[in-house]
Amino acid sequence: MVVACTGFFDGVHRGHRAVLNEVKRIASEKGCKSAVITFWPHPRAVLQQDAVRFRLLNSLEEKQKLILSLGIDDVFILPFDKEFAKQSTEEFFRKYLRVKFGVRTLVVGYDHRVGSDINQTQEEMFAIARKLGINPVRVEKFGEGDIEESLISENVNFRADNLVIKKEKINISSTKIRECIINGDICHANHMLGYRYQLEGVVVEGQRIGRTIGFPTANIKLYEPLKLLPGDGVYAVWVETQGKTYKGITNIGTRPTVSFGNEKTIETHILDFDEDIYGLSLKIEFAGRLRNEQKFASLEELKLQLFKDRESSLDFLPDNGIKLR
């Protein structure tokens, strides 16, 4: 017997975690396995719903790791295509929940629905589940007002003047988190995620201009090309490479001082670090935004600003705050 939930879970944010925690609680009470049944790729990409501009908060690997790190026993990935999308709620429940995975309790968010029955209410979906011997359990809306200030102060090392802790019941959603990240509002995005937003990729060759002014940078090519990039600007980051964690500064943008094109790059200067890491993996966790990207009159002027950025970044990167989760 399995207690499960279904959905895409992009971001595995605090709203998702309310559902996952309920799955774990019920599974523990019943002595059952807990599971998440999710999909890949994202339905919006498959169904061409703004697919050109749509970007993800998590790669598939990140999503799986996050869910399993929260104590869920199994994560099942179902391939999502146009044929899959045509299934009715009853077809999906019968074929996958009941027969394939043996689900007996289904935990759902307050507005979650499944299947191609777009006009179906959640109560109608629950009736289908019960008919198939699946007990539905709804988790009510989880908003920013549900996140206690003590939880933030203990686990999230944000500068206080960069985070407004909202007490009202504002629903946390992947869409709102994407909007914050696009706008460079990393502190607010991290607050809703419950962990630091991250990018991961392989270090590739750049122009090596940073090295000539004492600020060598690692350029990365993302492993997941559909991963959402924060808005152009300079950010304080934690950097992981070769099993170690360092403080750093990341610039996202077109490098207007040294480049004339529109190609966007992800460049990271790692503090107190001078090793050859070309071809190696690099992970960046965003702690806060320092400033907009800007064009300087000379490399010397850029160098002076980078010294200021390095000092400013330390406010976001306390020595005792490397890990958020």
Residue pairs with C-beta under 8 A, 6 or more apart in sequence:
1 30
1 32
1 33
1 102
1 104
2 27
2 32
2 33
2 34
2 35
2 101
2 102
2 103
2 104
2 105
3 23
3 26
3 27
3 30
3 32
3 33
3 34
3 35
3 103
3 104
3 105
3 107
4 23
4 34
4 35
4 36
4 37
4 97
4 101
4 103
4 105
4 106
4 107
5 19
5 20
5 23
5 35
5 36
5 37
5 106
5 107
5 108
6 36
6 37
6 38
6 97
6 106
6 108
6 112
6 114
7 16
7 19
7 36
7 38
7 109
7 112
8 38
8 39
8 42
8 43
9 16
9 36
9 38
9 63
9 67
10 42
10 56
10 57
10 58
10 63
10 174
11 57
11 58
11 174
11 177
11 193
12 20
12 58
12 63
12 66
12 67
12 70
12 193
13 57
13 172
13 173
13 174
13 177
13 192
13 193
13 194
14 142
14 146
14 147
14 172
14 192
14 193
14 194
15 109
15 142
15 143
15 171
15 172
15 173
15 192
16 109
17 70
17 194
18 109
18 139
18 142
18 146
19 107
19 108
19 109
19 139
20 36
20 67
20 70
20 72
21 70
22 107
22 137
22 139
23 34
23 35
23 36
23 72
23 107
24 34
24 70
24 71
24 72
26 32
26 105
26 107
26 137
27 33
27 34
27 73
28 34
30 105
32 104
32 105
33 73
33 74
34 71
34 72
34 73
34 74
35 72
35 73
35 74
35 75
35 76
35 101
35 103
36 67
36 72
36 74
36 75
36 76
37 76
37 78
37 96
37 97
37 101
37 103
38 63
38 67
38 75
38 76
38 77
38 78
39 77
39 78
39 79
39 80
39 84
40 60
40 77
40 78
40 79
40 80
41 80
42 54
42 56
42 80
43 49
43 80
43 85
44 50
44 51
44 54
45 51
45 54
45 226
46 80
46 81
46 82
46 85
47 82
47 85
54 226
55 178
55 226
55 227
55 228
55 229
56 224
56 226
56 227
56 228
57 174
57 177
57 178
57 181
57 193
57 197
57 227
57 228
58 66
59 200
59 223
59 224
59 227
60 77
60 224
62 198
62 200
62 224
63 75
64 75
64 77
66 195
67 75
68 75
69 325
76 101
78 84
78 96
85 116
86 116
87 95
87 115
87 116
88 115
88 116
88 117
89 113
89 114
89 115
89 116
89 117
89 120
89 125
89 128
90 115
90 128
90 131
90 132
91 115
92 114
92 115
93 114
93 115
93 128
93 129
93 132
93 134
94 132
97 103
97 106
97 129
97 132
97 134
98 132
98 133
98 134
103 134
104 133
104 134
104 135
105 134
105 135
105 136
105 137
106 129
106 134
106 135
106 136
106 137
107 136
107 137
107 138
107 139
108 122
108 136
108 137
108 138
108 139
109 138
109 139
110 138
110 139
110 140
110 141
111 122
111 141
112 122
113 120
113 122
113 125
114 125
115 125
117 124
117 125
122 138
125 136
126 136
126 138
129 135
129 136
130 136
141 169
141 171
142 171
142 172
143 168
143 169
143 170
143 171
143 172
144 165
144 166
144 167
144 168
144 169
144 170
144 172
144 191
144 192
145 166
145 167
145 168
145 169
145 170
146 169
147 165
147 191
149 165
152 158
152 163
152 165
152 191
155 194
155 324
155 325
156 190
156 191
156 324
157 287
157 316
157 318
157 320
157 321
157 324
158 187
158 190
158 191
158 287
158 288
158 316
159 187
159 288
159 315
159 316
162 187
162 288
163 187
163 188
163 191
164 188
165 191
172 192
176 192
177 189
177 192
177 193
178 228
180 186
180 188
180 189
180 192
181 189
181 197
181 228
181 229
181 230
181 231
182 228
182 230
182 231
183 231
184 230
184 231
184 232
184 233
184 235
184 289
185 289
186 197
186 230
186 235
186 286
186 287
186 288
186 289
187 288
187 289
189 197
190 196
190 197
190 286
190 287
190 324
194 325
195 324
195 325
196 238
196 285
196 286
196 287
196 324
197 230
197 285
197 286
198 283
198 284
198 285
198 286
199 220
199 222
199 227
199 229
199 266
199 283
199 284
199 286
200 220
200 222
200 223
200 224
200 281
200 282
200 283
200 284
201 220
201 221
201 222
201 223
201 266
201 281
201 282
202 220
202 221
202 223
202 279
202 280
202 281
202 282
203 218
203 219
203 220
203 241
203 277
203 278
203 279
203 280
203 281
203 282
204 219
204 220
204 221
204 278
205 219
205 278
206 217
206 219
206 265
206 267
207 258
207 259
208 216
209 258
209 299
210 216
210 217
210 267
210 269
211 217
212 299
213 299
213 300
213 302
213 303
213 306
214 303
215 269
215 303
215 306
216 269
216 274
217 251
217 267
217 268
217 269
218 241
218 267
218 268
218 269
218 270
218 277
218 282
219 265
219 266
219 267
219 268
220 266
220 268
220 282
220 284
222 266
229 252
229 264
229 266
230 252
230 286
230 289
231 252
232 252
232 253
232 254
232 264
232 292
232 293
233 251
233 252
233 253
233 289
233 290
233 291
233 292
233 293
234 249
234 250
234 251
234 289
234 290
234 291
234 292
234 293
234 309
235 249
235 250
235 251
235 252
235 286
235 287
235 288
235 289
235 290
236 247
236 248
236 249
236 286
236 287
236 288
236 289
236 290
236 312
236 313
236 314
236 315
236 316
236 317
237 247
237 248
237 249
237 250
237 268
237 284
237 285
237 286
237 287
237 313
237 317
238 245
238 246
238 247
238 248
238 284
238 285
238 287
238 317
238 322
239 245
239 246
239 247
239 248
239 268
239 270
239 282
239 283
239 284
239 285
240 246
240 282
240 283
240 284
240 285
241 270
241 277
241 280
241 281
241 282
241 283
242 277
242 280
245 322
246 270
246 271
246 272
246 273
247 270
247 271
247 272
247 313
247 314
247 317
248 268
248 269
248 270
248 271
248 284
248 313
249 268
249 269
249 271
249 290
249 306
249 309
249 310
249 313
250 266
250 267
250 268
250 269
250 284
250 286
251 265
251 266
251 267
251 268
251 293
252 264
252 265
252 266
252 267
252 293
253 264
253 265
253 293
254 261
254 262
254 263
254 264
254 265
254 293
255 265
255 267
255 293
256 293
256 294
256 295
257 295
257 296
257 299
257 302
258 299
258 302
266 284
268 282
268 284
269 306
269 310
271 310
271 313
285 324
287 313
287 316
287 317
288 315
288 316
290 309
290 312
290 313
290 316
291 309
296 302
296 305
